[in-house]
Amino acid sequence: MSKTHKVQNEDKLVKKAVEIGFQLAQMQGIKLPASSQPVKIKAVYLFLVEVNQITPLPEGKLDGANLKKRLALWMHSALPDDDPLK
């Protein structure tokens, strides 16, 4: 997958990644903030970086679009090949 192309179903993948990220955090006894969507996305991203599930973005690229894309790519790679979101 090229880095310059938009991920298909990015919004759905991000939504699924947030859902799975919250479940993973809860299983480890961590309570992530359940406020606005941008806060949830950043919290899940930081959690996944902390548990070494995804590689961190460079400091200057920690904006909403890059966080969403990183979560979408993580979720895309974690899904089975026959999943409809792929």
Biopython code that builds the backbone (N, CA, C, O; Angstrom):
import numpy as np
from Bio.PDB.StructureBuilder import StructureBuilder

atoms = [
    (1, "MET", "N", (0.852, -1.179, 0.000)),
    (1, "MET", "CA", (0.000, 0.000, 0.000)),
    (1, "MET", "C", (0.890, 1.232, 0.000)),
    (1, "MET", "O", (1.766, 1.361, 0.855)),
    (2, "SER", "N", (0.684, 2.109, -0.916)),
    (2, "SER", "CA", (1.496, 3.313, -1.016)),
    (2, "SER", "C", (1.147, 4.305, 0.083)),
    (2, "SER", "O", (-0.008, 4.417, 0.496)),
    (3, "LYS", "N", (2.153, 5.015, 0.544)),
    (3, "LYS", "CA", (1.937, 5.979, 1.625)),
    (3, "LYS", "C", (1.169, 7.210, 1.154)),
    (3, "LYS", "O", (0.590, 7.924, 1.973)),
    (4, "THR", "N", (1.155, 7.465, -0.138)),
    (4, "THR", "CA", (0.493, 8.661, -0.639)),
    (4, "THR", "C", (-0.985, 8.447, -0.925)),
    (4, "THR", "O", (-1.715, 9.417, -1.133)),
    (5, "HIS", "N", (-1.440, 7.204, -0.941)),
    (5, "HIS", "CA", (-2.836, 6.917, -1.246)),
    (5, "HIS", "C", (-3.669, 6.920, 0.021)),
    (5, "HIS", "O", (-3.203, 6.542, 1.096)),
    (6, "LYS", "N", (-4.903, 7.353, -0.130)),
    (6, "LYS", "CA", (-5.837, 7.327, 0.992)),
    (6, "LYS", "C", (-6.262, 5.881, 1.251)),
    (6, "LYS", "O", (-6.504, 5.110, 0.322)),
    (7, "VAL", "N", (-6.344, 5.540, 2.515)),
    (7, "VAL", "CA", (-6.756, 4.194, 2.904)),
    (7, "VAL", "C", (-8.254, 4.065, 2.657)),
    (7, "VAL", "O", (-9.031, 4.929, 3.063)),
    (8, "GLN", "N", (-8.658, 2.985, 1.990)),
    (8, "GLN", "CA", (-10.087, 2.773, 1.773)),
    (8, "GLN", "C", (-10.751, 2.504, 3.119)),
    (8, "GLN", "O", (-10.171, 1.847, 3.984)),
    (9, "ASN", "N", (-11.954, 3.008, 3.288)),
    (9, "ASN", "CA", (-12.724, 2.831, 4.519)),
    (9, "ASN", "C", (-11.998, 3.385, 5.744)),
    (9, "ASN", "O", (-12.147, 2.847, 6.841)),
    (10, "GLU", "N", (-11.221, 4.444, 5.573)),
    (10, "GLU", "CA", (-10.411, 4.972, 6.679)),
    (10, "GLU", "C", (-11.258, 5.306, 7.898)),
    (10, "GLU", "O", (-10.880, 4.961, 9.018)),
    (11, "ASP", "N", (-12.390, 5.967, 7.706)),
    (11, "ASP", "CA", (-13.224, 6.345, 8.848)),
    (11, "ASP", "C", (-13.728, 5.126, 9.614)),
    (11, "ASP", "O", (-13.737, 5.119, 10.845)),
    (12, "LYS", "N", (-14.147, 4.100, 8.885)),
    (12, "LYS", "CA", (-14.636, 2.880, 9.536)),
    (12, "LYS", "C", (-13.501, 2.144, 10.235)),
    (12, "LYS", "O", (-13.688, 1.595, 11.321)),
    (13, "LEU", "N", (-12.329, 2.133, 9.617)),
    (13, "LEU", "CA", (-11.169, 1.491, 10.233)),
    (13, "LEU", "C", (-10.750, 2.217, 11.510)),
    (13, "LEU", "O", (-10.388, 1.581, 12.500)),
    (14, "VAL", "N", (-10.799, 3.549, 11.485)),
    (14, "VAL", "CA", (-10.446, 4.331, 12.677)),
    (14, "VAL", "C", (-11.449, 4.061, 13.786)),
    (14, "VAL", "O", (-11.068, 3.883, 14.943)),
    (15, "LYS", "N", (-12.725, 4.030, 13.440)),
    (15, "LYS", "CA", (-13.759, 3.753, 14.440)),
    (15, "LYS", "C", (-13.534, 2.382, 15.075)),
    (15, "LYS", "O", (-13.641, 2.234, 16.292)),
    (16, "LYS", "N", (-13.226, 1.388, 14.257)),
    (16, "LYS", "CA", (-12.964, 0.032, 14.740)),
    (16, "LYS", "C", (-11.680, 0.007, 15.590)),
    (16, "LYS", "O", (-11.627, -0.678, 16.611)),
    (17, "ALA", "N", (-10.656, 0.746, 15.172)),
    (17, "ALA", "CA", (-9.396, 0.806, 15.916)),
    (17, "ALA", "C", (-9.603, 1.422, 17.295)),
    (17, "ALA", "O", (-9.018, 0.963, 18.276)),
    (18, "VAL", "N", (-10.434, 2.460, 17.373)),
    (18, "VAL", "CA", (-10.725, 3.082, 18.668)),
    (18, "VAL", "C", (-11.453, 2.081, 19.561)),
    (18, "VAL", "O", (-11.140, 1.951, 20.744)),
    (19, "GLU", "N", (-12.414, 1.385, 18.994)),
    (19, "GLU", "CA", (-13.171, 0.380, 19.745)),
    (19, "GLU", "C", (-12.237, -0.718, 20.284)),
    (19, "GLU", "O", (-12.295, -1.067, 21.463)),
    (20, "ILE", "N", (-11.388, -1.251, 19.414)),
    (20, "ILE", "CA", (-10.459, -2.315, 19.805)),
    (20, "ILE", "C", (-9.420, -1.772, 20.796)),
    (20, "ILE", "O", (-9.066, -2.450, 21.760)),
    (21, "GLY", "N", (-8.944, -0.568, 20.558)),
    (21, "GLY", "CA", (-7.973, 0.048, 21.464)),
    (21, "GLY", "C", (-8.526, 0.218, 22.868)),
    (21, "GLY", "O", (-7.817, -0.020, 23.847)),
    (22, "PHE", "N", (-9.780, 0.625, 22.977)),
    (22, "PHE", "CA", (-10.418, 0.767, 24.293)),
    (22, "PHE", "C", (-10.538, -0.601, 24.969)),
    (22, "PHE", "O", (-10.327, -0.716, 26.176)),
    (23, "GLN", "N", (-10.876, -1.636, 24.194)),
    (23, "GLN", "CA", (-10.987, -2.979, 24.759)),
    (23, "GLN", "C", (-9.630, -3.479, 25.250)),
    (23, "GLN", "O", (-9.539, -4.055, 26.334)),
    (24, "LEU", "N", (-8.580, -3.264, 24.463)),
    (24, "LEU", "CA", (-7.243, -3.689, 24.871)),
    (24, "LEU", "C", (-6.803, -2.972, 26.147)),
    (24, "LEU", "O", (-6.247, -3.587, 27.056)),
    (25, "ALA", "N", (-7.059, -1.665, 26.201)),
    (25, "ALA", "CA", (-6.688, -0.891, 27.383)),
    (25, "ALA", "C", (-7.449, -1.378, 28.609)),
    (25, "ALA", "O", (-6.878, -1.513, 29.692)),
    (26, "GLN", "N", (-8.731, -1.638, 28.433)),
    (26, "GLN", "CA", (-9.558, -2.111, 29.545)),
    (26, "GLN", "C", (-9.053, -3.462, 30.049)),
    (26, "GLN", "O", (-9.033, -3.696, 31.257)),
    (27, "MET", "N", (-8.644, -4.354, 29.143)),
    (27, "MET", "CA", (-8.120, -5.657, 29.547)),
    (27, "MET", "C", (-6.832, -5.520, 30.365)),
    (27, "MET", "O", (-6.508, -6.388, 31.176)),
    (28, "GLN", "N", (-6.109, -4.431, 30.147)),
    (28, "GLN", "CA", (-4.878, -4.202, 30.900)),
    (28, "GLN", "C", (-5.107, -3.321, 32.120)),
    (28, "GLN", "O", (-4.157, -2.942, 32.805)),
    (29, "GLY", "N", (-6.367, -2.995, 32.392)),
    (29, "GLY", "CA", (-6.708, -2.199, 33.564)),
    (29, "GLY", "C", (-6.483, -0.714, 33.393)),
    (29, "GLY", "O", (-6.363, 0.012, 34.380)),
    (30, "ILE", "N", (-6.425, -0.248, 32.151)),
    (30, "ILE", "CA", (-6.211, 1.174, 31.867)),
    (30, "ILE", "C", (-7.523, 1.768, 31.387)),
    (30, "ILE", "O", (-8.181, 1.212, 30.506)),
    (31, "LYS", "N", (-7.903, 2.904, 31.970)),
    (31, "LYS", "CA", (-9.131, 3.579, 31.568)),
    (31, "LYS", "C", (-8.763, 4.774, 30.697)),
    (31, "LYS", "O", (-8.157, 5.738, 31.164)),
    (32, "LEU", "N", (-9.138, 4.693, 29.431)),
    (32, "LEU", "CA", (-8.884, 5.789, 28.494)),
    (32, "LEU", "C", (-10.025, 6.802, 28.575)),
    (32, "LEU", "O", (-11.155, 6.432, 28.892)),
    (33, "PRO", "N", (-9.741, 8.079, 28.292)),
    (33, "PRO", "CA", (-10.791, 9.102, 28.357)),
    (33, "PRO", "C", (-11.874, 8.875, 27.304)),
    (33, "PRO", "O", (-11.575, 8.659, 26.130)),
    (34, "ALA", "N", (-13.115, 8.927, 27.731)),
    (34, "ALA", "CA", (-14.250, 8.718, 26.829)),
    (34, "ALA", "C", (-14.936, 10.043, 26.542)),
    (34, "ALA", "O", (-16.121, 10.208, 26.830)),
    (35, "SER", "N", (-14.201, 10.980, 25.982)),
    (35, "SER", "CA", (-14.786, 12.282, 25.666)),
    (35, "SER", "C", (-14.962, 12.398, 24.154)),
    (35, "SER", "O", (-15.543, 11.504, 23.538)),
    (36, "SER", "N", (-14.482, 13.461, 23.553)),
    (36, "SER", "CA", (-14.690, 13.686, 22.122)),
    (36, "SER", "C", (-13.871, 12.711, 21.275)),
    (36, "SER", "O", (-12.906, 12.118, 21.757)),
    (37, "GLN", "N", (-14.257, 12.554, 20.029)),
    (37, "GLN", "CA", (-13.589, 11.612, 19.124)),
    (37, "GLN", "C", (-12.101, 11.927, 18.954)),
    (37, "GLN", "O", (-11.293, 10.999, 18.999)),
    (38, "PRO", "N", (-11.693, 13.201, 18.760)),
    (38, "PRO", "CA", (-10.250, 13.466, 18.630)),
    (38, "PRO", "C", (-9.456, 13.064, 19.879)),
    (38, "PRO", "O", (-8.319, 12.604, 19.769)),
    (39, "VAL", "N", (-10.043, 13.233, 21.049)),
    (39, "VAL", "CA", (-9.366, 12.845, 22.290)),
    (39, "VAL", "C", (-9.254, 11.324, 22.363)),
    (39, "VAL", "O", (-8.219, 10.793, 22.766)),
    (40, "LYS", "N", (-10.310, 10.630, 21.975)),
    (40, "LYS", "CA", (-10.276, 9.160, 21.961)),
    (40, "LYS", "C", (-9.202, 8.651, 21.011)),
    (40, "LYS", "O", (-8.454, 7.732, 21.343)),
    (41, "ILE", "N", (-9.129, 9.255, 19.821)),
    (41, "ILE", "CA", (-8.150, 8.832, 18.814)),
    (41, "ILE", "C", (-6.736, 9.011, 19.353)),
    (41, "ILE", "O", (-5.905, 8.113, 19.224)),
    (42, "LYS", "N", (-6.459, 10.166, 19.956)),
    (42, "LYS", "CA", (-5.116, 10.414, 20.484)),
    (42, "LYS", "C", (-4.810, 9.481, 21.648)),
    (42, "LYS", "O", (-3.687, 8.992, 21.766)),
    (43, "ALA", "N", (-5.795, 9.226, 22.511)),
    (43, "ALA", "CA", (-5.586, 8.336, 23.652)),
    (43, "ALA", "C", (-5.277, 6.918, 23.185)),
    (43, "ALA", "O", (-4.367, 6.277, 23.713)),
    (44, "VAL", "N", (-6.018, 6.426, 22.208)),
    (44, "VAL", "CA", (-5.778, 5.079, 21.683)),
    (44, "VAL", "C", (-4.414, 5.027, 21.002)),
    (44, "VAL", "O", (-3.671, 4.062, 21.181)),
    (45, "TYR", "N", (-4.083, 6.042, 20.231)),
    (45, "TYR", "CA", (-2.770, 6.097, 19.580)),
    (45, "TYR", "C", (-1.650, 6.025, 20.621)),
    (45, "TYR", "O", (-0.727, 5.223, 20.481)),
    (46, "LEU", "N", (-1.726, 6.852, 21.657)),
    (46, "LEU", "CA", (-0.689, 6.864, 22.690)),
    (46, "LEU", "C", (-0.618, 5.530, 23.425)),
    (46, "LEU", "O", (0.469, 5.054, 23.753)),
    (47, "PHE", "N", (-1.771, 4.931, 23.681)),
    (47, "PHE", "CA", (-1.796, 3.618, 24.327)),
    (47, "PHE", "C", (-1.113, 2.571, 23.450)),
    (47, "PHE", "O", (-0.299, 1.785, 23.935)),
    (48, "LEU", "N", (-1.444, 2.562, 22.161)),
    (48, "LEU", "CA", (-0.873, 1.570, 21.252)),
    (48, "LEU", "C", (0.635, 1.762, 21.066)),
    (48, "LEU", "O", (1.370, 0.791, 20.892)),
    (49, "VAL", "N", (1.086, 3.003, 21.103)),
    (49, "VAL", "CA", (2.528, 3.264, 21.053)),
    (49, "VAL", "C", (3.179, 2.723, 22.322)),
    (49, "VAL", "O", (4.236, 2.094, 22.262)),
    (50, "GLU", "N", (2.550, 2.966, 23.470)),
    (50, "GLU", "CA", (3.090, 2.531, 24.757)),
    (50, "GLU", "C", (3.219, 1.014, 24.844)),
    (50, "GLU", "O", (4.182, 0.509, 25.420)),
    (51, "VAL", "N", (2.268, 0.288, 24.282)),
    (51, "VAL", "CA", (2.311, -1.183, 24.343)),
    (51, "VAL", "C", (2.967, -1.785, 23.091)),
    (51, "VAL", "O", (2.842, -2.982, 22.831)),
    (52, "ASN", "N", (3.659, -0.947, 22.330)),
    (52, "ASN", "CA", (4.439, -1.374, 21.162)),
    (52, "ASN", "C", (3.613, -2.071, 20.086)),
    (52, "ASN", "O", (4.095, -3.003, 19.443)),
    (53, "GLN", "N", (2.381, -1.630, 19.887)),
    (53, "GLN", "CA", (1.551, -2.164, 18.810)),
    (53, "GLN", "C", (1.753, -1.384, 17.512)),
    (53, "GLN", "O", (1.605, -1.937, 16.422)),
    (54, "ILE", "N", (2.091, -0.098, 17.630)),
    (54, "ILE", "CA", (2.367, 0.721, 16.452)),
    (54, "ILE", "C", (3.614, 1.552, 16.727)),
    (54, "ILE", "O", (3.962, 1.815, 17.878)),
    (55, "THR", "N", (4.278, 1.959, 15.654)),
    (55, "THR", "CA", (5.454, 2.804, 15.812)),
    (55, "THR", "C", (5.009, 4.254, 15.946)),
    (55, "THR", "O", (4.057, 4.675, 15.289)),
    (56, "PRO", "N", (5.693, 5.020, 16.792)),
    (56, "PRO", "CA", (5.287, 6.410, 16.990)),
    (56, "PRO", "C", (5.578, 7.281, 15.765)),
    (56, "PRO", "O", (6.522, 7.044, 15.011)),
    (57, "LEU", "N", (4.751, 8.271, 15.603)),
    (57, "LEU", "CA", (4.957, 9.264, 14.553)),
    (57, "LEU", "C", (6.028, 10.251, 15.009)),
    (57, "LEU", "O", (6.234, 10.417, 16.211)),
    (58, "PRO", "N", (6.712, 10.909, 14.073)),
    (58, "PRO", "CA", (7.647, 11.964, 14.470)),
    (58, "PRO", "C", (6.899, 13.094, 15.178)),
    (58, "PRO", "O", (5.714, 13.313, 14.927)),
    (59, "GLU", "N", (7.589, 13.804, 16.054)),
    (59, "GLU", "CA", (6.966, 14.868, 16.866)),
    (59, "GLU", "C", (6.143, 15.863, 16.039)),
    (59, "GLU", "O", (5.047, 16.238, 16.456)),
    (60, "GLY", "N", (6.633, 16.286, 14.909)),
    (60, "GLY", "CA", (5.948, 17.297, 14.108)),
    (60, "GLY", "C", (4.724, 16.787, 13.361)),
    (60, "GLY", "O", (4.019, 17.572, 12.726)),
    (61, "LYS", "N", (4.464, 15.503, 13.424)),
    (61, "LYS", "CA", (3.354, 14.926, 12.652)),
    (61, "LYS", "C", (2.246, 14.381, 13.535)),
    (61, "LYS", "O", (1.476, 13.527, 13.094)),
    (62, "LEU", "N", (2.146, 14.846, 14.756)),
    (62, "LEU", "CA", (1.113, 14.363, 15.677)),
    (62, "LEU", "C", (-0.174, 15.168, 15.540)),
    (62, "LEU", "O", (-0.677, 15.712, 16.523)),
    (63, "ASP", "N", (-0.703, 15.243, 14.334)),
    (63, "ASP", "CA", (-1.977, 15.925, 14.136)),
    (63, "ASP", "C", (-3.071, 14.894, 13.877)),
    (63, "ASP", "O", (-2.787, 13.707, 13.714)),
    (64, "GLY", "N", (-4.300, 15.344, 13.842)),
    (64, "GLY", "CA", (-5.448, 14.454, 13.720)),
    (64, "GLY", "C", (-5.412, 13.554, 12.500)),
    (64, "GLY", "O", (-5.693, 12.360, 12.604)),
    (65, "ALA", "N", (-5.068, 14.108, 11.344)),
    (65, "ALA", "CA", (-5.074, 13.321, 10.107)),
    (65, "ALA", "C", (-4.035, 12.206, 10.162)),
    (65, "ALA", "O", (-4.318, 11.078, 9.760)),
    (66, "ASN", "N", (-2.850, 12.507, 10.651)),
    (66, "ASN", "CA", (-1.801, 11.486, 10.727)),
    (66, "ASN", "C", (-2.123, 10.423, 11.767)),
    (66, "ASN", "O", (-1.833, 9.245, 11.557)),
    (67, "LEU", "N", (-2.721, 10.825, 12.889)),
    (67, "LEU", "CA", (-3.115, 9.851, 13.910)),
    (67, "LEU", "C", (-4.176, 8.909, 13.355)),
    (67, "LEU", "O", (-4.106, 7.697, 13.562)),
    (68, "LYS", "N", (-5.159, 9.465, 12.652)),
    (68, "LYS", "CA", (-6.219, 8.644, 12.071)),
    (68, "LYS", "C", (-5.651, 7.662, 11.050)),
    (68, "LYS", "O", (-6.025, 6.490, 11.025)),
    (69, "LYS", "N", (-4.752, 8.153, 10.219)),
    (69, "LYS", "CA", (-4.162, 7.282, 9.192)),
    (69, "LYS", "C", (-3.362, 6.160, 9.851)),
    (69, "LYS", "O", (-3.429, 5.014, 9.407)),
    (70, "ARG", "N", (-2.605, 6.476, 10.905)),
    (70, "ARG", "CA", (-1.799, 5.449, 11.583)),
    (70, "ARG", "C", (-2.709, 4.392, 12.209)),
    (70, "ARG", "O", (-2.423, 3.198, 12.125)),
    (71, "LEU", "N", (-3.805, 4.830, 12.837)),
    (71, "LEU", "CA", (-4.739, 3.874, 13.430)),
    (71, "LEU", "C", (-5.422, 3.033, 12.351)),
    (71, "LEU", "O", (-5.613, 1.830, 12.525)),
    (72, "ALA", "N", (-5.788, 3.668, 11.242)),
    (72, "ALA", "CA", (-6.435, 2.942, 10.146)),
    (72, "ALA", "C", (-5.489, 1.886, 9.570)),
    (72, "ALA", "O", (-5.914, 0.767, 9.283)),
    (73, "LEU", "N", (-4.233, 2.226, 9.403)),
    (73, "LEU", "CA", (-3.261, 1.264, 8.881)),
    (73, "LEU", "C", (-3.045, 0.111, 9.862)),
    (73, "LEU", "O", (-2.927, -1.044, 9.453)),
    (74, "TRP", "N", (-2.995, 0.426, 11.145)),
    (74, "TRP", "CA", (-2.847, -0.619, 12.164)),
    (74, "TRP", "C", (-4.037, -1.573, 12.114)),
    (74, "TRP", "O", (-3.865, -2.791, 12.114)),
    (75, "MET", "N", (-5.242, -1.012, 12.071)),
    (75, "MET", "CA", (-6.437, -1.841, 12.052)),
    (75, "MET", "C", (-6.493, -2.659, 10.766)),
    (75, "MET", "O", (-6.854, -3.835, 10.798)),
    (76, "HIS", "N", (-6.143, -2.053, 9.641)),
    (76, "HIS", "CA", (-6.158, -2.743, 8.356)),
    (76, "HIS", "C", (-5.231, -3.947, 8.390)),
    (76, "HIS", "O", (-5.586, -5.014, 7.890)),
    (77, "SER", "N", (-4.049, -3.790, 8.974)),
    (77, "SER", "CA", (-3.101, -4.909, 9.013)),
    (77, "SER", "C", (-3.522, -5.979, 10.022)),
    (77, "SER", "O", (-3.126, -7.137, 9.890)),
    (78, "ALA", "N", (-4.316, -5.608, 11.022)),
    (78, "ALA", "CA", (-4.734, -6.567, 12.047)),
    (78, "ALA", "C", (-5.960, -7.384, 11.631)),
    (78, "ALA", "O", (-6.217, -8.449, 12.192)),
    (79, "LEU", "N", (-6.703, -6.894, 10.664)),
    (79, "LEU", "CA", (-7.926, -7.600, 10.246)),
    (79, "LEU", "C", (-7.603, -8.820, 9.390)),
    (79, "LEU", "O", (-6.596, -8.830, 8.683)),
    (80, "PRO", "N", (-8.440, -9.835, 9.447)),
    (80, "PRO", "CA", (-8.239, -10.984, 8.549)),
    (80, "PRO", "C", (-8.502, -10.586, 7.095)),
    (80, "PRO", "O", (-9.208, -9.614, 6.826)),
    (81, "ASP", "N", (-7.936, -11.337, 6.176)),
    (81, "ASP", "CA", (-8.044, -10.986, 4.746)),
    (81, "ASP", "C", (-9.481, -10.962, 4.234)),
    (81, "ASP", "O", (-9.780, -10.227, 3.294)),
    (82, "ASP", "N", (-10.375, -11.749, 4.830)),
    (82, "ASP", "CA", (-11.756, -11.794, 4.336)),
    (82, "ASP", "C", (-12.676, -10.775, 5.010)),
    (82, "ASP", "O", (-13.886, -10.806, 4.788)),
    (83, "ASP", "N", (-12.136, -9.888, 5.813)),
    (83, "ASP", "CA", (-12.948, -8.869, 6.473)),
    (83, "ASP", "C", (-13.458, -7.855, 5.456)),
    (83, "ASP", "O", (-12.702, -7.452, 4.573)),
    (84, "PRO", "N", (-14.715, -7.430, 5.552)),
    (84, "PRO", "CA", (-15.259, -6.479, 4.567)),
    (84, "PRO", "C", (-14.600, -5.090, 4.609)),
    (84, "PRO", "O", (-14.686, -4.349, 3.630)),
    (85, "LEU", "N", (-13.953, -4.726, 5.707)),
    (85, "LEU", "CA", (-13.287, -3.423, 5.779)),
    (85, "LEU", "C", (-11.988, -3.401, 4.994)),
    (85, "LEU", "O", (-11.476, -2.326, 4.684)),
    (86, "LYS", "N", (-11.446, -4.564, 4.667)),
    (86, "LYS", "CA", (-10.213, -4.611, 3.883)),
    (86, "LYS", "C", (-10.571, -4.412, 2.460)),
    (86, "LYS", "O", (-9.693, -4.411, 1.597)),
]
sb = StructureBuilder()
sb.init_structure("model")
sb.init_model(0)
sb.init_chain("A")
sb.init_seg("    ")
for serial, (resi, resn, name, xyz) in enumerate(atoms, 1):
    if name == "N":
        sb.init_residue(resn, " ", resi, " ")
    sb.init_atom(name, np.array(xyz, "f"), 0.0, 1.0, " ", f" {name:<3s}", serial, name[0])
structure = sb.get_structure()
